[in-house]
Amino acid sequence: MQTGQGQPSQRRTIEQERAQQAWDAINEMRPTGKENDYGSRAKNLPSMIQTNGLGATMAFLLAKAGKPGTKDYKLHEHKLYQHISRRVVRYLESPHDDLMDLIREADTDTYRRATAEAIAFSIWLKRYVEAEGWKASN
């Protein structure tokens, strides 16, 4: 896109922002050794949100992640929650730092918008995971 003076526009579309943030999330997982675990969960995320709802899906990810520092902690579940949370909170320009806080206090319209954004963002995550060839680990 060009401005009137022939300069490229610096404005990015929402879709470009989603794509960039999803790519950053994928790159954040590369050095962890948990790419396949992350990928396995990310591939199912859009349908999980649609089927179970945003709140229930995010609570599920937190429950599966466990507490950092414990033997049952699952980094990939925690990171996936963080990535979705960051994107939705940023997109909605929410005063909350965490998606669960936003969900608990959201009105119907805000919850609907948060859900739509989480699905749209998770589709980008799914696309990148598939493009990277990350498979479910055994």
N, C-alpha and C positions, 0 to 999 in steps of 0.2 A: 504494500500500500504506500502511496506517495502523498506527501502533503502538497499544497499549492506551490511551494517553492522548489519542488523536485527532490526534497529530502525524504528519506524513508520515515514512515510513521513509527514512533516508539510505543504506541499503544498496542497491547496484546489482547487477543480475544480471550474470553473465559475458557474456551476449549484449549487454547495454547497454554494458558496458565495451569489448567488441569494436567495437561500432558507433561509439562515441565516438572510440576510438583510430583507427579507419579514417577517420572524418570529419576528424579532425585531420590525418591523413596527406594526404588529398585537399586540404585547405586549405593545407597546406605546399607543395604543388606548384603552386597557382594562380599565384603571382607569377614562377615560373621560366620560363614560356613553353614548357615541356616537357610540358604536360598531355596532349596527344594521344599523345605517345610513351609516357608513363607509362601512360595508359589502355589503349593497345594491348597492352602487356605485362601489365598487371594483369588484363585480361579473360581471358587465357590461363593465368594463374597457377594457379588451382585444379586444372585438368586436367593441367598440367605436373607439379605436385607428386604427383598421384595416379599418373601414368604413369611418371615418372622417379624418384620418391622425393624426399624433402626435401633430403638432402645434395647430390644431383646438381643439383637445381634451384637451390639457393642458390649452389653453386659456379659454375653457368652464369651467374647474374646477376652475380656478382663478376667473372667472366672478361669478360663483355660490357661491364661498366662501365669497365674499365680503371683506370688510376691517376689520382687527382685531379691536376690541373696539367699533364697531358699532352694533346696534341692529339686523341687518340683517346678521351678521357674522356667517358662518357655519364652525365650527372647522373641521368636518369630511372631507369636500371638500378640505380645506386648507392642512390638514395633508396628504391626498391622493396625492395631487399635490407635496408636499414636499418629500414624500417617493419615488415617481417616479423620481422626479428631482434629488434627492440625488444619487439614484442608477445609473441613466444614466450618470450623470456628473462623478461619480466615475469610472464607467466602461470604459468610453471613455478617462479617465484621462484628462479631459478638464480643461483649465485654468479658465473657467467660474464657478461661484458659483451657478448659476441658470440655469435651463433647457431652459427657454425662451430666455435667452441671447445666449445660445448655438444654439438653433433653428434658431434664426434670423441671425446668422453669419455663419452657417454651409454650407459647400459645399454639393453637392448631395450625395456623398459617406458617409460623416459623418451623414447627416440627415437619410439616410437609416439605418445605423448602430444604431443610436439612437432610431429609430422606432423599429427595431428588438429587441433591448435590453429592451425597455419599454414594449413591448408585452410579452417577455419572463418573465420579472419580474412581470408583472401584472397577469400572469397566476399563479405564485406562491402565490401572494396575494389572488387570487380567490380560490385556493385550500385550503389555510389555513382558509379563511373566511367560506367556506363550511364545513370544518372539525370542526370548532368551533360552527357551527350551528347558526351563526349570521343571523337573518332574517330581512327583511325590516320592519321598524317600522311603525305604523299606524299614 
